[in-house]
Amino acid sequence: MRSYQQLFRTPEFTPLFLASALQTAASTVGGLAIGTLVYAATESPLLAAVSMFCPQLAQVVGATTLLSASDRLAPRAALTGIALSYAVGTAAMATPGTSIWALFALILLLGLVASLGGGVRWGLLNEILTKDGYLLGRSVFNMMSGIMQITGYAAGGVLVAVLSPRPALLLAAGLYAVAALCLRLGLTPRVPRASGRPSVSATWRTNALLWSSRPRRHLFLALWIPNGLVVGCESLYVSYAPEAAGTLFACAAFGMFVGDITVGRFLPQALRARLGVPLLLLLATPYLLFFLRPGLPVAAVAVAVASVGFGASLVQQERLMAVTPDELSGHALGLHSAGMLTMQGVSASLAGAMAQLTSPATGMTVMAVASIAVTLALVAARRRHAEVGGPVAVAVDRG
C-alpha cells in the first residue's frame, strides 16, 4: 500500500483519522490555554511547563497498571469513552474559580485515562491496515498531527490573546465531543485483539515479555528518551517568548509535518532504515543555538529545522512492528506511546526546574545536549552488542 488514495478507501481509516485530527487540535488549543493560564497566575516557568505536559506524567501509571486493556477492550467503545472523558474534563477546567491545584488534579486524571489511548488507537490502525500499509498510515497521522498543531496553536494563540484562556478551553472541550461522535458513528464494533481480563498482572507480564528482547529494548529507549528530552525544550516556549509561544509551537509542528511526509512517503526503505540516528541528532542539534538567546525569527527557524527530526519515530516504529508478534502489537505500541509521553512529561518538569533556576534559554540548551548524548550512547551500545553477539545473537533476540 503506497498511495494516500488507497489509505482513505480503507474502511474505518477515515473516521479514525478525522477523530484523531479533532483530538489533536483540541489538545493543542487546550494545552496552550492551560500553559498561559498557569503562567499568568504564577509567573513560574516550571509550573507553566508542567501544566502543559502534566498528562504525560500520568502515563507511567497507566503503562504499569492499565496497558493490558489496550488489546483486551473493544476499540470503538474504548476510544469513544476516552474522547468523552476529555470533553467533560476540559470543560471542567474552563469553569471560573477553578484553583491551580484543582486544574493540576484534573490534568493528571485525564492523563491516566489517556494512557490507554495510544495502544488502542495504534493497535486498531495496525489491524485496519495491511502490514505494508502501517508505516504510510502512521505517517499520514503524524502529518495530520503537524497540520492540526499548526492550526490549533495559531487559533489558540488568537483566542488567548483576544479573549482569555477559558474560551479556548471550551473550544477544546467541544472538539473532543465531536471526536467522540465521529468514533461512535464511524467505527464498526470489533472484538478485542486478545482474550482475558485486563489486569495489573497481565500488564506486567506483557511488559516483561516485550522488554525481554534486546532489539525491542533498544527501540523503546530510542523512541522514548531522545525526543522526550527535546519536548522538554518545547515546554519552555511559553516562558522563553510569552507573547510568541504560539508561533514557536506552530513552526515546530510545521517541521514535524515536513519530516513525517518525507520519511513516510518519499524515502525508499533502504535509505529510510539508515536515517534513524541522523534524524535523532537533527532533532536536538538546532536547540544548541538557544545558548545565544536568539530572537524570534532565528528561534522559529531553529525549532522548525529541529522538528524535522521527529520523522525518526516512523523508522523506529516500523522496526518495532517487525520484531513484535501481531497479538501484542497494541500493547507494544501502547508501551511506546506511554513511555514516550511519560518521558516528555518528566523532561518538561526537568526543563522547567532548570529554567526556574537559570533561564529558559539555558534549560533548552542543556536538554538538547542531553538528547544528543543519549542518542550517541544508544548507538554505541547497539554496536557493542553487534560486535559481541554477532548475527546469531541478534537472531536469537528476534526469536
CORRARA-V100364 format. One record per residue. N is the residue number from 0. RES is the residue in one letter. SS is DSSP state (A for helix, B for strand, O for the rest). PSI is psi in radians with two decimals (* if undefined). NEAR is the number of other ideal C-beta (glycine too) atoms within 10 Angstrom. Layout:
BEGIN
n->N res->RES ss->SS psi->PSI near->NEAR
n->N res->RES ss->SS psi->PSI near->NEAR
END
This chain:
BEGIN
n->0 res->M ss->O psi->1.91 near->16
n->1 res->R ss->O psi->0.23 near->10
n->2 res->S ss->O psi->2.58 near->11
n->3 res->Y ss->A psi->-0.56 near->14
n->4 res->Q ss->A psi->-0.73 near->7
n->5 res->Q ss->A psi->-0.67 near->15
n->6 res->L ss->A psi->-0.90 near->19
n->7 res->F ss->A psi->-0.17 near->12
n->8 res->R ss->A psi->-0.21 near->10
n->9 res->T ss->O psi->2.22 near->15
n->10 res->P ss->O psi->2.40 near->10
n->11 res->E ss->O psi->-0.22 near->18
n->12 res->F ss->A psi->-0.82 near->21
n->13 res->T ss->A psi->-0.86 near->14
n->14 res->P ss->A psi->-0.63 near->19
n->15 res->L ss->A psi->-0.69 near->23
n->16 res->F ss->A psi->-0.83 near->19
n->17 res->L ss->A psi->-0.75 near->16
n->18 res->A ss->A psi->-0.71 near->25
n->19 res->S ss->A psi->-0.64 near->22
n->20 res->A ss->A psi->-0.78 near->20
n->21 res->L ss->A psi->-0.71 near->23
n->22 res->Q ss->A psi->-0.63 near->28
n->23 res->T ss->A psi->-0.78 near->22
n->24 res->A ss->A psi->-0.73 near->27
n->25 res->A ss->A psi->-0.74 near->27
n->26 res->S ss->A psi->-0.59 near->22
n->27 res->T ss->A psi->-0.80 near->27
n->28 res->V ss->A psi->-0.83 near->32
n->29 res->G ss->A psi->-0.72 near->29
n->30 res->G ss->A psi->-0.77 near->24
n->31 res->L ss->A psi->-0.70 near->28
n->32 res->A ss->A psi->-0.75 near->28
n->33 res->I ss->A psi->-0.81 near->25
n->34 res->G ss->A psi->-0.73 near->27
n->35 res->T ss->A psi->-0.73 near->25
n->36 res->L ss->A psi->-0.80 near->23
n->37 res->V ss->A psi->-0.71 near->25
n->38 res->Y ss->A psi->-0.67 near->21
n->39 res->A ss->A psi->-0.60 near->13
n->40 res->A ss->A psi->-0.52 near->15
n->41 res->T ss->A psi->-0.38 near->13
n->42 res->E ss->O psi->0.56 near->11
n->43 res->S ss->O psi->2.03 near->17
n->44 res->P ss->A psi->-0.61 near->25
n->45 res->L ss->A psi->-0.89 near->23
n->46 res->L ss->A psi->-0.61 near->21
n->47 res->A ss->A psi->-0.76 near->28
n->48 res->A ss->A psi->-0.79 near->33
n->49 res->V ss->A psi->-0.65 near->23
n->50 res->S ss->A psi->-0.61 near->27
n->51 res->M ss->A psi->-0.48 near->31
n->52 res->F ss->A psi->0.26 near->26
n->53 res->C ss->A psi->-0.66 near->24
n->54 res->P ss->A psi->-0.56 near->26
n->55 res->Q ss->A psi->-0.54 near->27
n->56 res->L ss->A psi->-0.50 near->21
n->57 res->A ss->O psi->-0.22 near->22
n->58 res->Q ss->A psi->-0.55 near->28
n->59 res->V ss->A psi->-0.58 near->19
n->60 res->V ss->A psi->-0.80 near->15
n->61 res->G ss->A psi->-0.65 near->26
n->62 res->A ss->A psi->-0.46 near->23
n->63 res->T ss->A psi->-0.12 near->16
n->64 res->T ss->A psi->-0.66 near->16
n->65 res->L ss->O psi->-0.17 near->22
n->66 res->L ss->A psi->-0.43 near->29
n->67 res->S ss->A psi->-0.37 near->26
n->68 res->A ss->A psi->-0.31 near->24
n->69 res->S ss->A psi->-0.51 near->36
n->70 res->D ss->A psi->-0.04 near->26
n->71 res->R ss->O psi->0.08 near->20
n->72 res->L ss->O psi->2.64 near->21
n->73 res->A ss->O psi->2.16 near->14
n->74 res->P ss->A psi->-0.75 near->27
n->75 res->R ss->A psi->-0.82 near->21
n->76 res->A ss->A psi->-0.72 near->15
n->77 res->A ss->A psi->-0.83 near->21
n->78 res->L ss->A psi->-0.68 near->26
n->79 res->T ss->A psi->-0.75 near->20
n->80 res->G ss->A psi->-0.68 near->18
n->81 res->I ss->A psi->-0.77 near->23
n->82 res->A ss->A psi->-0.72 near->27
n->83 res->L ss->A psi->-0.69 near->18
n->84 res->S ss->A psi->-0.72 near->18
n->85 res->Y ss->A psi->-0.63 near->26
n->86 res->A ss->A psi->-0.82 near->22
n->87 res->V ss->A psi->-0.80 near->13
n->88 res->G ss->A psi->-0.69 near->20
n->89 res->T ss->A psi->-0.66 near->28
n->90 res->A ss->A psi->-0.65 near->16
n->91 res->A ss->A psi->-0.63 near->16
n->92 res->M ss->A psi->-0.50 near->22
n->93 res->A ss->O psi->-0.08 near->20
n->94 res->T ss->O psi->2.20 near->13
n->95 res->P ss->O psi->2.49 near->5
n->96 res->G ss->O psi->-0.08 near->5
n->97 res->T ss->O psi->2.19 near->16
n->98 res->S ss->O psi->2.83 near->9
n->99 res->I ss->A psi->-0.70 near->14
n->100 res->W ss->A psi->-0.58 near->8
n->101 res->A ss->A psi->-0.64 near->13
n->102 res->L ss->A psi->-0.79 near->20
n->103 res->F ss->A psi->-0.66 near->16
n->104 res->A ss->A psi->-0.73 near->13
n->105 res->L ss->A psi->-0.72 near->20
n->106 res->I ss->A psi->-0.77 near->26
n->107 res->L ss->A psi->-0.70 near->15
n->108 res->L ss->A psi->-0.77 near->15
n->109 res->L ss->A psi->-0.60 near->23
n->110 res->G ss->A psi->-0.66 near->23
n->111 res->L ss->A psi->-0.74 near->19
n->112 res->V ss->A psi->-0.72 near->19
n->113 res->A ss->A psi->-0.22 near->24
n->114 res->S ss->O psi->-0.38 near->29
n->115 res->L ss->O psi->-0.39 near->26
n->116 res->G ss->A psi->-0.79 near->25
n->117 res->G ss->A psi->-0.82 near->24
n->118 res->G ss->A psi->-0.75 near->30
n->119 res->V ss->A psi->-0.83 near->28
n->120 res->R ss->A psi->-0.89 near->25
n->121 res->W ss->A psi->-0.50 near->24
n->122 res->G ss->A psi->-0.69 near->25
n->123 res->L ss->A psi->-0.72 near->24
n->124 res->L ss->A psi->-0.73 near->24
n->125 res->N ss->A psi->-0.48 near->23
n->126 res->E ss->A psi->-0.64 near->15
n->127 res->I ss->A psi->-0.72 near->19
n->128 res->L ss->O psi->2.78 near->20
n->129 res->T ss->O psi->2.90 near->11
n->130 res->K ss->A psi->-0.73 near->11
n->131 res->D ss->A psi->-0.08 near->9
n->132 res->G ss->A psi->-0.16 near->19
n->133 res->Y ss->A psi->-0.79 near->22
n->134 res->L ss->A psi->-0.79 near->22
n->135 res->L ss->A psi->-0.74 near->18
n->136 res->G ss->A psi->-0.77 near->25
n->137 res->R ss->A psi->-0.63 near->22
n->138 res->S ss->A psi->-0.63 near->24
n->139 res->V ss->A psi->-0.71 near->20
n->140 res->F ss->A psi->-0.73 near->19
n->141 res->N ss->A psi->-0.68 near->22
n->142 res->M ss->A psi->-0.76 near->20
n->143 res->M ss->A psi->-0.73 near->18
n->144 res->S ss->A psi->-0.73 near->23
n->145 res->G ss->A psi->-0.80 near->23
n->146 res->I ss->A psi->-0.79 near->17
n->147 res->M ss->A psi->-0.53 near->23
n->148 res->Q ss->A psi->-0.73 near->26
n->149 res->I ss->A psi->-0.86 near->21
n->150 res->T ss->A psi->-0.80 near->17
n->151 res->G ss->A psi->-0.76 near->29
n->152 res->Y ss->A psi->-0.61 near->25
n->153 res->A ss->A psi->-0.85 near->18
n->154 res->A ss->A psi->-0.74 near->17
n->155 res->G ss->A psi->-0.69 near->30
n->156 res->G ss->A psi->-0.72 near->23
n->157 res->V ss->A psi->-0.80 near->12
n->158 res->L ss->A psi->-0.76 near->23
n->159 res->V ss->A psi->-0.69 near->23
n->160 res->A ss->A psi->-0.75 near->12
n->161 res->V ss->A psi->-0.74 near->9
n->162 res->L ss->O psi->-1.76 near->12
n->163 res->S ss->O psi->2.97 near->15
n->164 res->P ss->A psi->-0.51 near->23
n->165 res->R ss->A psi->-0.75 near->17
n->166 res->P ss->A psi->-0.59 near->15
n->167 res->A ss->A psi->-0.66 near->29
n->168 res->L ss->A psi->-0.66 near->27
n->169 res->L ss->A psi->-0.66 near->18
n->170 res->L ss->A psi->-0.76 near->22
n->171 res->A ss->A psi->-0.73 near->31
n->172 res->A ss->A psi->-0.71 near->21
n->173 res->G ss->A psi->-0.68 near->16
n->174 res->L ss->A psi->-0.70 near->26
n->175 res->Y ss->A psi->-0.69 near->27
n->176 res->A ss->A psi->-0.72 near->18
n->177 res->V ss->A psi->-0.65 near->17
n->178 res->A ss->A psi->-0.73 near->27
n->179 res->A ss->A psi->-0.69 near->22
n->180 res->L ss->A psi->-0.73 near->16
n->181 res->C ss->A psi->-0.74 near->22
n->182 res->L ss->A psi->-0.75 near->27
n->183 res->R ss->A psi->-0.68 near->17
n->184 res->L ss->A psi->-0.44 near->11
n->185 res->G ss->A psi->-0.43 near->17
n->186 res->L ss->O psi->2.63 near->21
n->187 res->T ss->O psi->2.67 near->9
n->188 res->P ss->O psi->2.30 near->8
n->189 res->R ss->O psi->2.57 near->14
n->190 res->V ss->O psi->2.69 near->8
n->191 res->P ss->O psi->2.66 near->18
n->192 res->R ss->O psi->-0.43 near->22
n->193 res->A ss->O psi->2.67 near->19
n->194 res->S ss->O psi->2.96 near->9
n->195 res->G ss->O psi->2.89 near->10
n->196 res->R ss->O psi->2.45 near->8
n->197 res->P ss->O psi->2.45 near->18
n->198 res->S ss->O psi->2.86 near->14
n->199 res->V ss->A psi->-0.71 near->12
n->200 res->S ss->A psi->-0.70 near->8
n->201 res->A ss->A psi->-0.66 near->18
n->202 res->T ss->A psi->-0.81 near->22
n->203 res->W ss->A psi->-0.71 near->14
n->204 res->R ss->A psi->-0.80 near->12
n->205 res->T ss->A psi->-0.67 near->21
n->206 res->N ss->A psi->-0.76 near->20
n->207 res->A ss->A psi->-0.70 near->9
n->208 res->L ss->A psi->-0.79 near->14
n->209 res->L ss->A psi->-0.67 near->20
n->210 res->W ss->A psi->-0.30 near->12
n->211 res->S ss->O psi->-0.32 near->10
n->212 res->S ss->O psi->2.18 near->17
n->213 res->R ss->A psi->-0.77 near->18
n->214 res->P ss->A psi->-0.71 near->17
n->215 res->R ss->A psi->-0.68 near->21
n->216 res->R ss->A psi->-0.83 near->14
n->217 res->H ss->A psi->-0.73 near->18
n->218 res->L ss->A psi->-0.74 near->25
n->219 res->F ss->A psi->-0.79 near->20
n->220 res->L ss->A psi->-0.70 near->17
n->221 res->A ss->A psi->-0.55 near->24
n->222 res->L ss->A psi->-0.51 near->24
n->223 res->W ss->A psi->-0.89 near->23
n->224 res->I ss->A psi->-0.94 near->22
n->225 res->P ss->A psi->-0.81 near->27
n->226 res->N ss->A psi->-0.47 near->26
n->227 res->G ss->A psi->-0.73 near->26
n->228 res->L ss->A psi->-0.62 near->28
n->229 res->V ss->A psi->-0.60 near->30
n->230 res->V ss->A psi->-0.51 near->25
n->231 res->G ss->A psi->-0.67 near->31
n->232 res->C ss->A psi->-0.78 near->29
n->233 res->E ss->A psi->-0.55 near->26
n->234 res->S ss->O psi->-0.22 near->33
n->235 res->L ss->O psi->0.09 near->29
n->236 res->Y ss->A psi->-0.74 near->27
n->237 res->V ss->A psi->-0.75 near->27
n->238 res->S ss->A psi->-0.44 near->25
n->239 res->Y ss->A psi->-0.78 near->24
n->240 res->A ss->O psi->1.38 near->17
n->241 res->P ss->O psi->-0.58 near->16
n->242 res->E ss->O psi->-0.18 near->10
n->243 res->A ss->O psi->0.39 near->17
n->244 res->A ss->A psi->-0.67 near->25
n->245 res->G ss->A psi->-0.65 near->25
n->246 res->T ss->A psi->-0.77 near->19
n->247 res->L ss->A psi->-0.74 near->22
n->248 res->F ss->A psi->-0.71 near->26
n->249 res->A ss->A psi->-0.70 near->24
n->250 res->C ss->A psi->-0.69 near->24
n->251 res->A ss->A psi->-0.72 near->27
n->252 res->A ss->A psi->-0.64 near->25
n->253 res->F ss->A psi->-0.76 near->19
n->254 res->G ss->A psi->-0.71 near->26
n->255 res->M ss->A psi->-0.70 near->27
n->256 res->F ss->A psi->-0.81 near->24
n->257 res->V ss->A psi->-0.77 near->17
n->258 res->G ss->A psi->-0.73 near->27
n->259 res->D ss->A psi->-0.73 near->25
n->260 res->I ss->A psi->-0.57 near->16
n->261 res->T ss->A psi->-0.85 near->18
n->262 res->V ss->A psi->-0.76 near->26
n->263 res->G ss->A psi->-0.45 near->22
n->264 res->R ss->A psi->-0.64 near->15
n->265 res->F ss->A psi->-0.42 near->9
n->266 res->L ss->O psi->2.31 near->16
n->267 res->P ss->O psi->2.74 near->7
n->268 res->Q ss->A psi->-0.70 near->9
n->269 res->A ss->A psi->-0.73 near->7
n->270 res->L ss->A psi->-0.71 near->10
n->271 res->R ss->A psi->-0.70 near->19
n->272 res->A ss->A psi->-0.43 near->12
n->273 res->R ss->O psi->-0.07 near->10
n->274 res->L ss->O psi->0.04 near->18
n->275 res->G ss->A psi->-0.89 near->21
n->276 res->V ss->A psi->-0.83 near->17
n->277 res->P ss->A psi->-0.65 near->12
n->278 res->L ss->A psi->-0.66 near->24
n->279 res->L ss->A psi->-0.66 near->30
n->280 res->L ss->A psi->-0.67 near->16
n->281 res->L ss->A psi->-0.59 near->20
n->282 res->L ss->A psi->-0.58 near->31
n->283 res->A ss->A psi->-0.60 near->24
n->284 res->T ss->A psi->-0.80 near->17
n->285 res->P ss->A psi->-0.41 near->23
n->286 res->Y ss->A psi->-0.23 near->28
n->287 res->L ss->A psi->-0.40 near->15
n->288 res->L ss->A psi->-0.41 near->20
n->289 res->F ss->A psi->-0.22 near->25
n->290 res->F ss->A psi->-0.50 near->14
n->291 res->L ss->A psi->0.02 near->10
n->292 res->R ss->O psi->1.06 near->15
n->293 res->P ss->O psi->2.77 near->15
n->294 res->G ss->O psi->3.10 near->9
n->295 res->L ss->A psi->-0.76 near->14
n->296 res->P ss->A psi->-0.82 near->9
n->297 res->V ss->A psi->-0.72 near->14
n->298 res->A ss->A psi->-0.71 near->24
n->299 res->A ss->A psi->-0.73 near->20
n->300 res->V ss->A psi->-0.71 near->15
n->301 res->A ss->A psi->-0.79 near->23
n->302 res->V ss->A psi->-0.54 near->28
n->303 res->A ss->A psi->-0.78 near->20
n->304 res->V ss->A psi->-0.77 near->20
n->305 res->A ss->A psi->-0.74 near->27
n->306 res->S ss->A psi->-0.26 near->27
n->307 res->V ss->A psi->-0.55 near->21
n->308 res->G ss->A psi->-0.26 near->27
n->309 res->F ss->A psi->-0.27 near->27
n->310 res->G ss->A psi->-0.29 near->28
n->311 res->A ss->A psi->-0.55 near->25
n->312 res->S ss->A psi->-0.52 near->27
n->313 res->L ss->A psi->-0.73 near->25
n->314 res->V ss->A psi->-0.78 near->25
n->315 res->Q ss->A psi->-0.66 near->21
n->316 res->Q ss->A psi->-0.65 near->22
n->317 res->E ss->A psi->-0.74 near->20
n->318 res->R ss->A psi->-0.68 near->18
n->319 res->L ss->A psi->-0.75 near->22
n->320 res->M ss->A psi->-0.49 near->19
n->321 res->A ss->A psi->-0.41 near->11
n->322 res->V ss->O psi->0.32 near->16
n->323 res->T ss->O psi->2.30 near->22
n->324 res->P ss->O psi->2.58 near->10
n->325 res->D ss->A psi->-0.69 near->12
n->326 res->E ss->A psi->-0.20 near->13
n->327 res->L ss->A psi->0.15 near->19
n->328 res->S ss->A psi->-0.77 near->23
n->329 res->G ss->A psi->-0.77 near->32
n->330 res->H ss->A psi->-0.74 near->27
n->331 res->A ss->A psi->-0.76 near->29
n->332 res->L ss->A psi->-0.58 near->27
n->333 res->G ss->A psi->-0.69 near->32
n->334 res->L ss->A psi->-0.72 near->28
n->335 res->H ss->A psi->-0.86 near->25
n->336 res->S ss->A psi->-0.81 near->26
n->337 res->A ss->A psi->-0.75 near->29
n->338 res->G ss->A psi->-0.70 near->21
n->339 res->M ss->A psi->-0.80 near->21
n->340 res->L ss->A psi->-0.64 near->27
n->341 res->T ss->A psi->-0.79 near->23
n->342 res->M ss->A psi->-0.61 near->24
n->343 res->Q ss->A psi->-0.73 near->25
n->344 res->G ss->A psi->-0.75 near->27
n->345 res->V ss->A psi->-0.77 near->21
n->346 res->S ss->A psi->-0.68 near->26
n->347 res->A ss->A psi->-0.69 near->28
n->348 res->S ss->A psi->-0.79 near->20
n->349 res->L ss->A psi->-0.76 near->20
n->350 res->A ss->A psi->-0.73 near->31
n->351 res->G ss->A psi->-0.73 near->27
n->352 res->A ss->A psi->-0.72 near->15
n->353 res->M ss->A psi->-0.71 near->22
n->354 res->A ss->A psi->-0.58 near->26
n->355 res->Q ss->A psi->-0.67 near->16
n->356 res->L ss->A psi->-0.51 near->11
n->357 res->T ss->O psi->-1.64 near->12
n->358 res->S ss->O psi->2.78 near->17
n->359 res->P ss->A psi->-0.68 near->25
n->360 res->A ss->A psi->-0.75 near->20
n->361 res->T ss->A psi->-0.75 near->17
n->362 res->G ss->A psi->-0.77 near->28
n->363 res->M ss->A psi->-0.76 near->30
n->364 res->T ss->A psi->-0.78 near->21
n->365 res->V ss->A psi->-0.74 near->21
n->366 res->M ss->A psi->-0.63 near->27
n->367 res->A ss->A psi->-0.75 near->24
n->368 res->V ss->A psi->-0.72 near->16
n->369 res->A ss->A psi->-0.70 near->20
n->370 res->S ss->A psi->-0.76 near->28
n->371 res->I ss->A psi->-0.76 near->19
n->372 res->A ss->A psi->-0.73 near->13
n->373 res->V ss->A psi->-0.75 near->19
n->374 res->T ss->A psi->-0.81 near->25
n->375 res->L ss->A psi->-0.62 near->14
n->376 res->A ss->A psi->-0.69 near->12
n->377 res->L ss->A psi->-0.68 near->18
n->378 res->V ss->A psi->-0.78 near->16
n->379 res->A ss->A psi->-0.71 near->10
n->380 res->A ss->A psi->-0.72 near->14
n->381 res->R ss->A psi->-0.70 near->15
n->382 res->R ss->A psi->-0.67 near->10
n->383 res->R ss->A psi->-0.72 near->10
n->384 res->H ss->A psi->-0.71 near->16
n->385 res->A ss->A psi->-0.66 near->12
n->386 res->E ss->A psi->-0.66 near->8
n->387 res->V ss->A psi->-0.82 near->8
n->388 res->G ss->A psi->-0.60 near->14
n->389 res->G ss->A psi->-2.99 near->10
n->390 res->P ss->A psi->-0.60 near->8
n->391 res->V ss->A psi->-0.78 near->8
n->392 res->A ss->A psi->-0.70 near->13
n->393 res->V ss->A psi->-0.72 near->14
n->394 res->A ss->A psi->-0.68 near->10
n->395 res->V ss->A psi->-0.74 near->11
n->396 res->D ss->A psi->-0.74 near->17
n->397 res->R ss->A psi->-0.58 near->12
n->398 res->G ss->O psi->* near->7
END
